Amino acid sequence: MRSLRKNTESPFNKEDAYLRAENRIKKLKGFYWHLFWYVIINLFLIILKLVYDLNDEFWSFNTFSTAIFWGVGLCFHAFGVFGKHLIFSRDWENRKIQEFLDKDKNQWE
């Protein structure tokens, strides 16, 4: 007798899953390269400012403005890659639920 269960492991589903995973990897790689260049370029600019601009005050807005504004862009890139789960992941939600359940359990004992 033949099974009436729908075959969910069709080649199309596997290919779609592979393409989604490949796309996710490209986004992650892009973000990590963005982060890498952010650190390298801003370290270079800050060291350059420290070494060659002795007359100006080092702790001024001008010294860190590139890092600040680029950092805002990097935060948006991170949000685009990791989404809303960047801060409030499912794991975090599960830990908080368990924490509240334990707290309630201790209150009633």
Protein Blocks (a to p, Z undefined) as FASTA:
>chain_A
ZZfbdcfkbfklmmmmmmmmmmmmmmmmmmmmmmmmmmmmmmmmmmmmmmmmmmbcfkbm
klmmmmmmmmmmmmmmmmmmnommlmmgfklmmmmmmmmmmmmmmmmZZ
